């Protein structure tokens, strides 16, 4: 019994540390599958929510769709947005003095980020959480846009297209804004700690 509070605290700490991964790997699929349920309710007529087998299959589909969409957004849509940020010279992997191109400057920035060591762990966790939240907003915007244009006549979304477009614009704008903020935080972590390594050494747990 004496170890129960410590175990609960450890569980909460684990959930807190992995909150970004939970958001990244589960919630996007929930949004998409939930959107399909609203846009095409007839496709769920054969799903029995009181059957654990059906729920397991639905969970597998949800996680698979969510991870596939995350990979597509991470390696596709987000890279396009990052390239635009690069051209606009928003702090992050901005064009260097040698003008070797985006891929070179990005690779150099990533290598520098690993050279900062493990000290800014809480900052990194915060960055991961912001990135996961940004991708979740991107998924929400994409889902709202797609199902505002394509849904069945029996859908509960019928007659609410304007609100779906509002959700699309708001979520997309929030995604872009959060991406800029995250990019700037990452920039300061990399550049400041590399420029002033003595701060990293003097910022231990007793400082």
C-alpha positions as MATLAB code, in Angstrom:
seq = 'XXXXXXXXXXXXXXXXXXXXXXXXXXXXXXXXXXXXXXXXXXXXXXXXXXXXXXXXXXXXXXXXXXXXXXXXXXXXXXXXXXXXXXXXXXXXXXXXXXXXXXXXXXXXXXXXXXXXXXXXXXXXXXXXXXXXXXXXXXXXXXXXXXXXXXXXXXXXXXXXXXXXXXXXXXXXXXXXXXXXXXXXXXXXXXXXXXXXXXXXXXXXXXX';
ca = [
       0.000    0.000    0.000;
       2.884    2.362    0.760;
       4.135    2.111   -2.838;
       0.747    2.906   -4.399;
       1.145    6.743   -4.423;
       4.625    6.395   -5.934;
       3.307    4.026   -8.599;
       0.483    6.417   -9.452;
       2.953    9.301   -9.661;
       5.186    7.236  -11.925;
       2.251    6.423  -14.187;
       1.289   10.086  -14.432;
       4.898   10.988  -15.228;
       5.028    8.366  -17.982;
       1.769    9.628  -19.489;
       3.021   13.219  -19.294;
       6.312   12.365  -21.004;
       4.591   10.428  -23.759;
       1.615   12.741  -24.197;
       2.936   13.966  -27.540;
       3.282   10.400  -28.829;
      -0.235    9.554  -27.607;
      -1.665   12.543  -29.460;
       0.424   11.790  -32.532;
      -0.384    8.096  -32.861;
      -4.014    7.845  -31.708;
      -6.036   11.039  -31.983;
      -5.531   11.692  -35.747;
      -7.145    8.361  -36.544;
      -9.975    9.086  -34.112;
     -10.663   12.383  -35.908;
     -10.668   10.757  -39.351;
     -12.769    7.739  -38.382;
     -15.124   10.004  -36.445;
     -15.403   12.201  -39.518;
     -16.238    9.184  -41.666;
     -18.898    8.188  -39.132;
     -20.533   11.611  -39.439;
     -20.098   11.995  -43.200;
     -21.075    8.444  -44.210;
     -23.137    6.920  -41.373;
     -24.323    4.084  -43.615;
     -20.781    2.648  -43.677;
     -21.054    1.885  -39.956;
     -24.321   -0.047  -40.210;
     -22.458   -3.351  -39.970;
     -20.352   -2.278  -36.988;
     -21.582   -3.607  -33.662;
     -20.172   -1.506  -30.840;
     -21.185   -4.122  -28.266;
     -18.837   -6.652  -29.899;
     -15.234   -6.596  -28.683;
     -14.070   -8.113  -31.993;
     -15.592   -5.231  -33.935;
     -14.070   -2.745  -31.506;
     -10.619   -4.313  -31.881;
     -10.841   -4.129  -35.679;
     -12.070   -0.532  -35.473;
      -9.193    0.351  -33.116;
      -6.634   -1.201  -35.485;
      -8.106    0.705  -38.432;
      -8.128    3.933  -36.424;
      -4.489    3.630  -35.345;
      -3.370    2.597  -38.848;
      -5.175    5.472  -40.548;
      -3.914    7.950  -37.966;
      -0.281    6.891  -38.316;
      -0.471    6.792  -42.122;
      -1.945   10.295  -42.209;
       0.661   11.530  -39.728;
       3.466   10.177  -41.938;
       1.913   11.770  -45.028;
       1.542   15.121  -43.289;
       4.992   14.953  -41.700;
       6.841   14.050  -44.891;
       4.595   15.910  -47.321;
       2.415   18.817  -46.258;
       4.595   19.920  -43.354;
       7.755   19.843  -45.473;
       6.102   22.177  -47.972;
       5.138   24.549  -45.158;
       8.663   24.317  -43.726;
      10.098   25.152  -47.133;
       7.911   28.263  -47.246;
       9.132   29.242  -43.761;
      12.682   28.716  -45.044;
      12.135   31.064  -47.984;
      10.594   33.630  -45.638;
      13.673   33.270  -43.384;
      11.631   32.547  -40.265;
      14.082   31.541  -37.540;
      14.973   27.895  -37.831;
      16.981   26.206  -40.607;
      17.193   29.469  -42.580;
      19.392   29.996  -45.658;
      23.067   30.000  -44.750;
      25.761   32.312  -46.036;
      26.977   29.712  -48.528;
      23.517   29.300  -50.093;
      23.826   25.531  -50.373;
      20.088   24.986  -50.334;
      17.271   23.908  -48.064;
      18.278   20.271  -47.637;
      21.839   21.219  -46.638;
      20.748   23.880  -44.152;
      18.091   21.561  -42.696;
      20.599   18.714  -42.276;
      23.080   21.090  -40.618;
      20.390   22.369  -38.254;
      19.328   18.830  -37.269;
      22.934   17.820  -36.559;
      23.383   20.911  -34.394;
      20.198   20.049  -32.492;
      21.692   16.688  -31.510;
      24.891   18.385  -30.363;
      23.006   20.250  -27.633;
      23.051   17.079  -25.530;
      20.361   15.877  -23.134;
      20.217   18.968  -20.922;
      17.142   20.692  -22.419;
      15.051   17.536  -22.006;
      11.969   19.347  -20.729;
      12.237   21.831  -23.576;
      12.463   18.982  -26.070;
       9.400   17.330  -24.532;
       7.587   20.640  -24.850;
       8.628   20.895  -28.512;
       7.459   17.340  -29.201;
       4.115   18.110  -27.576;
       3.701   21.281  -29.661;
       4.624   19.439  -32.855;
       2.113   16.684  -32.109;
      -0.573   19.271  -31.368;
       0.221   21.121  -34.600;
      -0.156   17.927  -36.645;
      -3.412   17.164  -34.875;
      -4.703   20.605  -35.899;
      -3.572   19.909  -39.472;
      -5.467   16.607  -39.461;
      -8.563   18.354  -38.119;
      -8.373   20.990  -40.861;
      -7.951   18.367  -43.592;
     -10.826   16.284  -42.251;
     -13.131   19.304  -42.052;
     -12.254   20.350  -45.611;
     -12.647   16.902  -47.153;
     -15.960   16.072  -45.497;
     -17.365   19.540  -46.165;
     -16.952   18.724  -49.856;
     -17.823   15.019  -49.767;
     -20.534   13.481  -47.595;
     -23.676   11.449  -48.111;
     -27.188   12.851  -48.181;
     -27.961   11.085  -44.908;
     -25.012   12.710  -43.170;
     -25.533   14.880  -40.115;
     -23.070   17.295  -41.705;
     -25.615   18.313  -44.315;
     -26.565   21.923  -43.784;
     -23.474   22.655  -41.689;
     -20.939   23.184  -44.478;
     -20.204   26.765  -43.442;
     -19.249   25.659  -39.942;
     -17.011   22.949  -41.346;
     -15.238   25.555  -43.480;
     -14.829   27.734  -40.379;
     -13.265   24.775  -38.550;
     -10.983   24.186  -41.536;
      -9.720   27.787  -41.614;
      -9.361   28.035  -37.821;
      -7.520   24.701  -37.509;
      -5.235   25.407  -40.477;
      -4.399   28.875  -39.170;
      -3.677   27.442  -35.714;
      -1.455   24.755  -37.256;
       0.604   27.348  -39.135;
       0.882   29.583  -36.063;
       1.923   26.696  -33.789;
       4.462   25.558  -36.397;
       6.063   29.008  -36.399;
       6.196   29.098  -32.591;
       7.668   25.587  -32.419;
      10.215   26.457  -35.082;
      11.362   29.505  -33.110;
      11.612   27.558  -29.844;
      13.668   24.874  -31.560;
      15.876   27.566  -33.076;
      16.611   29.149  -29.692;
      17.342   25.772  -28.087;
      19.870   24.914  -30.792;
      21.507   28.289  -31.364;
      21.595   29.572  -27.797;
      22.984   26.407  -26.214;
      25.603   25.978  -28.927;
      26.568   29.654  -28.757;
      26.737   29.547  -24.929;
      27.685   25.974  -23.933;
      28.731   27.167  -20.465;
      25.050   27.736  -19.644;
      24.351   24.083  -20.329;
      27.078   23.060  -17.886;
      25.960   25.486  -15.197;
      22.245   24.663  -15.415;
      22.256   21.430  -13.492;
      19.569   20.348  -11.032;
      21.252   22.272   -8.162;
      21.513   25.588  -10.019;
];
